[in-house]
Amino acid sequence: MLLTVLFASLAHATEVGTERKVGVGGEVGNGILGLTGKYWFSPTVGVSAGLGNFGTLQQLRLDFEMDIFTVRDEGFGRFDLFWLAGIDTGVYVLPGLASARFGFGAGVGLDLKFHDAPVDAFVHAGLGVFPVEYCKTTTSLTCLLAPRGGVGARYYF
């Protein structure tokens, strides 16, 4: 019975972004080590979220994503170039101290949507901007700008 459900699920695997709109998985990146999710509004437009921690930073990232074009379509899957823009919120938790973090960022990425499995794998990179209030002791450029990126995979339902 379980195998029947699994194979029936894989038979419609190419519907990521159309019939299969909700994906859940994991992501590793700058500021995120944890869970990721995505909801597709249409076959090329969606919203993604990352929730996790990175050392003493507990962070939530929300991004609007849009496919730009298909880079290559192979027998095993399709590579799509996409752009993303969103917000980063978080809290640095240290003994006796908690400091909030808020910013926004944008970037580009490459997404691999497999033809025979309801899975996608992705990598993205960009730049985040954080207000001066976040930088309590300095106003240097490295405090205001930070790399923003990650690599991960999601399973779609």
Secondary structure, DSSP 8 states (H G I E B T S, - for coil): -HHHHHHHHHHTGGGBTTTB-EEEEEEEETTEEEEEEEEESSSSEEEEEEEEEETTEEEEEEEEEEEEEEEEE-SSEEEEEEEEEEEEEEEEEETTEEEEEEEEEEEEEEEEEESSSSEEEEEEEEEEE--GGG-SS---HHHHEEEEEEEEEEEE-
